[in-house]
């Protein structure tokens, strides 16, 4: 991947439906043990605003900017990769809403450096939404 420029920033918006309560879906992101099961590698997740997280054995990390239990998670988010602009944070937002069949997740990922949008959009589906749905089937 080419070196990203901060001057051109992209945004991803995705809507995902889960057959589980907003609490259960929120916990998949915020509970360290459950998050580790989803991504299949070591991760650390703080449950407090200002606390940090580290996922994919340190490849992705950031901080919790806003946490509303079972309703919203907002985090700064960056990739530890030479192609990611040094010192640049993007912003991810998870908004959980009760739906007729469980939970509707409105997800956005903003301030994405150029060259990363397509891979990240695919990555959220492959490394989060699909494994989350599989894990929820087992619980």
ChimeraX attribute file (.defattr): number of C-alpha atoms within 10 A of each C-alpha:
attribute: neighborCount
match mode: 1-to-1
recipient: residues
	/A:1	10
	/A:2	10
	/A:3	14
	/A:4	18
	/A:5	16
	/A:6	16
	/A:7	9
	/A:8	11
	/A:9	16
	/A:10	17
	/A:11	16
	/A:12	16
	/A:13	12
	/A:14	13
	/A:15	11
	/A:16	14
	/A:17	17
	/A:18	20
	/A:19	16
	/A:20	18
	/A:21	18
	/A:22	22
	/A:23	15
	/A:24	18
	/A:25	22
	/A:26	21
	/A:27	16
	/A:28	19
	/A:29	19
	/A:30	21
	/A:31	16
	/A:32	20
	/A:33	15
	/A:34	16
	/A:35	22
	/A:36	19
	/A:37	15
	/A:38	20
	/A:39	17
	/A:40	14
	/A:41	12
	/A:42	15
	/A:43	22
	/A:44	19
	/A:45	21
	/A:46	15
	/A:47	16
	/A:48	13
	/A:49	15
	/A:50	15
	/A:51	13
	/A:52	18
	/A:53	21
	/A:54	19
	/A:55	20
	/A:56	15
	/A:57	14
	/A:58	14
	/A:59	12
	/A:60	15
	/A:61	21
	/A:62	21
	/A:63	21
	/A:64	21
	/A:65	17
	/A:66	15
	/A:67	18
	/A:68	12
	/A:69	14
	/A:70	18
	/A:71	16
	/A:72	18
	/A:73	21
	/A:74	20
	/A:75	24
	/A:76	22
	/A:77	22
	/A:78	22
	/A:79	20
	/A:80	13
	/A:81	12
	/A:82	11
	/A:83	15
	/A:84	22
	/A:85	17
	/A:86	14
	/A:87	8
	/A:88	15
	/A:89	21
	/A:90	18
	/A:91	19
	/A:92	23
	/A:93	20
	/A:94	20
	/A:95	19
	/A:96	25
	/A:97	17
	/A:98	17
	/A:99	15
	/A:100	7
	/A:101	11
	/A:102	17
	/A:103	22
	/A:104	21
	/A:105	24
	/A:106	16
	/A:107	19
	/A:108	17
	/A:109	23
	/A:110	18
	/A:111	20
	/A:112	25
	/A:113	22
	/A:114	18
	/A:115	18
	/A:116	17
	/A:117	18
	/A:118	11
	/A:119	10
	/A:120	16
	/A:121	16
	/A:122	11
	/A:123	12
	/A:124	15
	/A:125	14
	/A:126	13
	/A:127	14
	/A:128	17
	/A:129	17
	/A:130	13
	/A:131	17
	/A:132	21
	/A:133	17
	/A:134	12
	/A:135	14
	/A:136	14
	/A:137	11
	/A:138	6
	/A:139	7
